[in-house]
Amino acid sequence: MPEQLQSPSSVAGRLAVVRERIAAAARAAGREPGEVRLLVATKTQPAEAVLEVLAAGVDLIGENRVQELVAKAPAVADRVADGTLQVHMIGHLQRNKINQVLATATGLETLDSFDLARAISDRCVRDGRTLDVMVQVNVTGEASKSGVGPEDAVALATAVAALPGLRLTGFMTIGAPLEGATEQTVRSGFARLRAIRDEVVASAAPGTSAARELSMGMTNDLELAVAEGATVVRVGTAVFGPRPPR
Ligand SMILES: *Cc1c(COP(=O)(O)O)cnc(C)c1O
């Protein structure tokens, strides 16, 4: 790697490093780099920083909090409207904020209950539209994480896929923390998500044929996720630098 790519000071430079990490991980796994999409996690970043990553060619961003999603929506509205940018909600969603997400996001990666799914679907049907959703699975079973348990994931996904207002596009997970876990533990969590996806698609149940995405892998573990089949990696720190504490 050229010297100037090791710790670039610009967002564009750091993005280039991230893209090369993704491409190298894909090639190492015998996959095409184009099979893995980069989602830039823009939480805590101001709208100007979001516009900077868009200028550097990013076409998929994710927000964790509805409040930030809504605050930055005007800055990206043109790109969303002309279809050149997708905005995913990647944080936990409370039912009372569904309308705000429908107004500002193009997809939701954190569906983890049928009640929430039905409430969103009902509103989409009322509005004559659909929303792309992924089912979030808590592959590690940590109590602190949201997501449906792996044992319930296939049933939830199948039920979600049948709802008229939702389009199930795949599955999302947050891997086990690398500190205190072996790489093998982290990888087996990602492999679990892939097995869930494979089972749901193989079921051929109504609405499951498009459910092929695996959103997994972040700054610290994206190589492991790509090795296990990630189709979307969600990266924040490697693009923007460390976040200040909230
Ligand atoms: C912040 C965040 C990311 C990105 O994490 P980094 O370690 O900063 O790359 C990915 N996914 C979710 C759900 C996040 O909240």
The ligand as a Gaussian input file, in Angstrom:
#p B3LYP/6-31G(d) Opt

LIG

0 1
 C      -21.844000       2.970000      14.079000
 C      -22.376000       1.759000      13.398000
 C      -21.660000       1.135000      12.388000
 C      -20.253000       1.578000      11.979000
 O      -19.387000       1.227000      13.011000
 P      -17.817000       1.597000      12.923000
 O      -17.189000       0.694000      13.906000
 O      -17.723000       3.045000      13.290000
 O      -17.397000       1.342000      11.543000
 C      -22.232000       0.052000      11.749000
 N      -23.448000      -0.411000      12.101000
 C      -24.170000       0.157000      13.067000
 C      -25.511000      -0.408000      13.393000
 C      -23.649000       1.246000      13.752000
 O      -24.360000       1.798000      14.738000

